[in-house]
Amino acid sequence: MRWRKGLHPGLFFFMLLSMAACGKNDGPGRPNVLLILADDMGYSDLGCHGNKVLETPSLDQLAGESMCFSQFYVTPVCATTRASLLTGRHFLRTGVSHVHGGKDFLHLDENALAEGFSQAGYRTGMWGKWHSGKTPGYFPWERGFDEAYMAALYSHQDNQGKMNGSSMPLEGWTTEALTDLALDFIRKNQDEAFFAYVPYLACHAPLDAPQSLVQKYQEKGLSKALASLYAMLEQMDQQIGRLLQGLEQLKLAEKTLVIFMSDNGPAVLNGVLSEQDRRIRYVNGLRGHKGNIWENGIRSPLFIRWKKQIPARTVDCLADVCDLYPTLMELAGRESRSTDLPLDGRSLVPILMNKVGKMEEKWTFLYANPGWPPSGQPWSPEGVKDEYRPWKANPGSALNLDKQIIGIRGDRYKLLQNPGPSKGTITPFLSGHVLVDIREDPGEHHNLLRDKPVLYQDLMNRLELWYAGILQEEHAFEMPVFRIGSDREKASPVLAYAPAFASPGVYSAFNYLHGFQKQGDSAMFRLEVEKGGRYAAEISYQMEAGHSCAFVLRSGEEEVPVILEGGVSALSVKDLPLSGGFTTFTLIRRDEKEPVELRIREIRLSIQEEI
């Protein structure tokens, strides 16, 4: 720090002491933060939202003590909501565009929420569902969390997750064990400013809950499936009650900002829930499900409590998940930096602190991957519309605006393009466009396109301009870069199903790469290599016994031959040259044999010799 003219030396040292103490929990101006995220919980899955069957007393009480946002939007699926929550940016800007297939990695250039809290002097912890990347560089303990338990998906009992990179199995119900970890962190850090993030796995399928709770709801006349789902939600509510009680016991309730939300709307659960189950569950009459941009797919509860600081009331101003990052950073006292990326969210502090009656009109942009909306087709690991393909490298028509499931919501009106089928009376016009007065028609029953052509054109212009900007973003629809060699003791994984480029005969699935039916079929992967040198590559794959395929691994001008034999699960090859820094390698089929069913899952790289 430079001396300023007229600044008294004693005042300077007082400032230094104040800066050194910024991590302490000194008063209401700088709260602790407890952020609780449910998984696949619908807007109607709360007693305080009109559900007379499901019992959620802890969340109902929290709602009564909170500022509740009745017009709060998330995204249609889990990974994309997490990307926007962690960055304050529309998820498409962050490299996240799907839930698996390598399209759920939060780009390493992004400023993650925990990093911001750490820079503001907070202790940070998370326990639960991460779903923002699962190879070195992308793990939560590498994105700003001092303590992070990354739970295995989706295991509701005896979870086999990792704590700060080391395997740590949990005993018993996962929802309860995650709560134990969060409470332990809060106790250990009660004298510090802390950020505690608890993204539960409930109530994502498979449906699994204590039998006593399941029986309770069956005795209310519910099916076994819906009883199990409601039991999962009540179990989560009980554990949220433990978190809130823990804050009270530690005398932290008035020093802690508590936020509760869900990551998307309720999953349709075809083959699990019946149509009658869904009619019982959707008490608010919202249209749609998880995966689409109808209201029930994207509207979430949002409760924000800070006792004696934020008034308990319901507000109907439009807000979305991008708004939470700037809100929390403002409350934490973190100043913006020159390296920060532009935000799509805006701080809600003026609303929370009653400093403004109404904010300027906000625009929320909606997007659903073509593989998300529920359909009559059974789930397939290969997707339903080739949606795991690396579109940025092979765009074709996949990224054309007219093919997108996309929309825009302002304070009153909502325009949807290609929203997909939904039961009810609404009829799309103009090639699948729907215009709704969402304030007057939250159930989305009436299409106003013919009545309001000028408004339609204005909203469509805004939507087109926004999407054109998204396509210009450096990381939009981009596949991940894999970090290689950061841990010299372990081989570095490259997920075969997440290539940066795949030729037309090669296809990415949920968790494997397949195709390679003819000579020249190829897939290229992007790497960030810690140390240049010669690497060994272990390829994990499946192929029917009695077959073989000849490949090469190409890096730069060199090629390493690879023969994959059927009936073998892995093959190791040596002497793959990789230069340090950002580089690529390509897997290419070289023989002209008959097509064969081949699934490649992973390529693990370990250094042999530095160059």
C-alpha positions, 0 to 999 in steps of 0.5 A: 500500500502506498502512503497517501498525503495527509494519512496519519501513520497511526490511522494507517496501522489501524487500517492494517489491523482492520484488514487483517481482521476481515475474516472475523465475524464482527457484526451484521454488516458481513454475514456468514452464508448457508446456501442449501440447494435441493435436487429436482424439488418442484415449486409445489413440493412445499407445505407453504406453497399449498401442498397439503399432503407433504410435510415440510415444517422446517422449510415452512418455518424458514419461509415465514422468516425469509424474504420469499421470491415468488418469481425466481427462475433457475434452469431446466436441469441441475448442472446448468443451474449450478454453473449459473449459481457458481458464476453469476453468468448464463450457463452457456457462457461458462462451457456448461450446456448439458448434464453429462457427456463432458458438457457439464464442466465449468470452464477453468477461466470462470470465477467460482463462488467459493473463490470469491468468498475466499478472496473476501476472507471467508472459510468455505465448505461444501458437501453434496452434489457438485456436478461442475466437472470431475477431472483434475482442475475441476473438482470443488476443492480446486475451485475455492472450497477449503473443505469439500465432500463431493458425493457420488451420484446418485447414492442415497445410502452409504455414499462413496464420495471424496473429501478433498480428493481422498475417498471417504465413504459415508455410513447411513443415509446420505442426506443425514451424513451431509448434514453432519459434515456441514454442522461440523464445519460450522462448529469448527469455524463459528468464530470466522466468517464462513460460506457453507454450501449444502447441495443435497442429492434429494429428491433426485432418482432413484427414489430411496428413503427411510421405510418409516417415512415411506409408510407414513405417506402410503398410509395417506393414500399415496402410491409407493413411488410418490410416497418414497419421493415425499419421504425423501423430501421430508427427510431433507426437511428434517435435516435442514431443521438440524442445520437451522437449529445448529445455527441457533445453538451456536448463537449464529442465527442472527449472523448468518444469511440462509438461502434455500432453493432448488436446482430445477423443476420436478422430474417427470419420472416416466415409468416411476410416477403415474399421471395420477401421482403427478396430478397430486404433486403439481398442486400449483397447476404449473405447466411442464417438468424438469427439462423444459422451459415451461414454468414448472421446469424452471420456477424454484422457491427462493427463501433468503433469511437474515434475522433482524436485517432482511424483512420477512415478506414475499416479493414478486419481482423477477429474479433468477439464479444468476442474481445470487452471485453478485448479491452474495459478493456484495454482502461479503464485501468482495470488491470487483476485480479487473480479472472478473468476467462480466456478470448476467446477474444483478445484486438483489441487495436493494430489494433485500434491504428495502432500499428500492421499491421496484428495480428496473426491468430484468430479462431472463433468457431461457434455454433447454438442450434438445435432449432434456425435455421429457418425451415418450422415448425411454432414456438412452445413454446415447441421447435422443438427438445426438446432443452429446456431440461437440457442436462447436467444432461440428456445428452444422445446423445444430446451433441455428437459432430456429432449432433451439428450445429457447425463450425470454422472460421479462417482468410480465411477458414470456416468449417461448420458442419450440417449448415442446409438447405439454398437456392443456389448451395452449396452441403454438403459432408461428412455427412453435412460438408461445407468448404468455402474460405470465403475471395473469396466466401463470399456468400458461394456458393462453397464447397471445401471439395473434393479439400482440404481434408488436410485443412478439417482434420486440421480444423475438428481436431481444432473443435473437440478439442475445443468442447471437452474442452467446454464439460469439462467447469463447466458451459457449458450447465448448468441450472441456480441456483436460489437465495432464500431469498436475499430480505426478503420482497419478495418471491423468484421465481424459474422458473419451466421451468429451472430445473437442472434435469428432468426425461424422462417424464418431458419436459421444454418449452419456459416458462413452465414445462409440462409432469408429466404423470406418477408416479415418474416423477420429476424435480430437481432445484438448489438453493442458499439459503440466510437463512436456514429454513422452507419455504412456496412455491406457485406453479403457474400452469395450469390444466384442471378443474375436474382433480387433481395430487398428488405431493411431494416437496422433500428437503433432507430427508423430503417430503411435500405433494402437491395436484394440483387441476384443474381449480386453478392457484396457490397453497401454501404449507408450511414447505418446509425445505431448508438448507442455502447455495447451496441446491436443491429441487425436485418436484415428482409426486406420484399418479397413475392417468391417464395422464393430461395436466399440465403446471407449470410456477413458484414456489415462495419461502418465508421464514416462520421460520429461522433455 
